[in-house]
Amino acid sequence: MWDSTIVNMILEGILQTIYMSVVSTFLGYVLGLPMGILLTISDVNGLKPNPILYKILDVVSNLVRSVPFLILLILLIPFTRLVVGKSYGSTATIVPLVISAAPYIARMVEASLKEVDAGVIEAAKSMGASNAQIVFKVLLVEARTSLITNATIALGTVFGYSAMAGTVGGGGLGDIAVRYGYYRYETDIMIVTVILLIVLFQIFQNSGMAIAKKFDHKK
Amino acid sequence: MYEIELKNLTKTFEDKVTKVDAINDISLNIEKGDIFGIIGMSGAGKSTLIRCLNYLERPTSGQVIIEGKELGLLSEKELRQERQEISMIFQHFNLLQQKSVVENVMFPLLLQGVKKAEAKKKAVSLLEKVGLEDKAKAYPSQLSGGQQQRVAIARALATNPKILLCDEATSALDPQTTASILSLLKRINKEYGITIVLITHQMSVVKAICNKVAVLESGQLVDTGKIGEVSLPEDKYFWIDGDSKLTDNQSGKLDINNSEVDGYVG
């Protein structure tokens, strides 16, 4: 049974998993990073407090995060179809993955930025830095290590969620594991895919941490 | 014209339950070239007062006038420009941890849009001035407290300010280091004619370098004037007097006898 079809399927699964995880995390940051920055500066103790904006972002992010991913995946089918033209396949899975990851990412970005020493921000203000300069030249730079560490965690989480892509025919290793291992009792295929998932996850996690460490000058 | 003029400055902090006058009706004149010390206990309002001088803290009422310009009348943008001429150093140095020493000194220049090469040249010459040219590529976490404060001073000088605010700048340092930082400040004051305003709870700091002093007590100005003319409240502070002699020795090899003791106990 380990013929070239199976091997090709698994290879394709690896690529699909990487594709879904990386693209979704990246797009998640495209939405989540600005959202996290806005949460940070609009907070009561932020650079430009704005209770209304903060509340809106707060509610939106909590709302999305409270819907289980599997449900979101199904709920979003009409929207997905609108965006990518179809509701199945790896690319279609990216839509709900991004929607679900962005608020998490926003919260993690917010937490990272809020860790930045208030004294350093005050020093920048005393030099006449504008709020934009403080965000881009102080907050994002000083929080770099924490941001990279959190990005690694985000990638890992999205990676895990992408396994549910099978529900909408999304492909990837998770899909293969479920289809062959669970529905067809082909345990050996399932074990291979699970091992591959573990290996991929380790690669993501370790390279993320290595990058974070490389960029950290605070000890 | 005074360099810094404070008129009836009051700052009130309010929350749901309490209302505190951090500083209350303070009027003060500081002349160009002064090294002006503001001394008081913890909670006397020193930090609030010094933050009003560059409007990091907006006073509730009263005026801050810098070289004839009233800060309260400036727009956000004008205020930011004004701040470029009023530098500040801090108790905990507040250096950018992820940037090297030379990048830290370049930072205020880059904020102003100065070209990188030019900023670097200036930064390197300032690091020479504070005796840290060999640490240019190091990161703050690799430096001692005294070295970090020197970097902060170099950074504060980068924009050629007319005023330097020192917020408990030596409180986190040991006596020898304190003395060497103070002598550096004194040298800067002489060489560049920069007006220095420093707040401290260490009487020895005031005695060592200030020519004028103001005593702050629970938000109110108790006394102000030239050192020697003001009766400093000795019953509330204690210090080892020494001669407060400062050598201009940068290496930090200072005579223990003239160094500091933590200012006040209470």
Boltz contact constraints between the chains, C-beta under 6 A:
constraints:
  - contact:
      token1: [A, 119]
      token2: [B, 92]
      max_distance: 6.0
  - contact:
      token1: [A, 119]
      token2: [B, 94]
      max_distance: 6.0
  - contact:
      token1: [A, 120]
      token2: [B, 94]
      max_distance: 6.0
  - contact:
      token1: [A, 123]
      token2: [B, 94]
      max_distance: 6.0
  - contact:
      token1: [A, 125]
      token2: [B, 56]
      max_distance: 6.0
  - contact:
      token1: [A, 126]
      token2: [B, 54]
      max_distance: 6.0
  - contact:
      token1: [A, 126]
      token2: [B, 88]
      max_distance: 6.0
  - contact:
      token1: [A, 127]
      token2: [B, 108]
      max_distance: 6.0
  - contact:
      token1: [A, 127]
      token2: [B, 111]
      max_distance: 6.0
  - contact:
      token1: [A, 128]
      token2: [B, 80]
      max_distance: 6.0
  - contact:
      token1: [A, 128]
      token2: [B, 83]
      max_distance: 6.0
  - contact:
      token1: [A, 128]
      token2: [B, 84]
      max_distance: 6.0
  - contact:
      token1: [A, 129]
      token2: [B, 111]
      max_distance: 6.0
  - contact:
      token1: [A, 133]
      token2: [B, 111]
      max_distance: 6.0
  - contact:
      token1: [A, 141]
      token2: [B, 98]
      max_distance: 6.0
  - contact:
      token1: [A, 142]
      token2: [B, 98]
      max_distance: 6.0
  - contact:
      token1: [A, 144]
      token2: [B, 98]
      max_distance: 6.0
  - contact:
      token1: [A, 217]
      token2: [B, 98]
      max_distance: 6.0
  - contact:
      token1: [A, 217]
      token2: [B, 139]
      max_distance: 6.0
  - contact:
      token1: [A, 218]
      token2: [B, 97]
      max_distance: 6.0
  - contact:
      token1: [A, 218]
      token2: [B, 141]
      max_distance: 6.0
  - contact:
      token1: [A, 219]
      token2: [B, 141]
      max_distance: 6.0
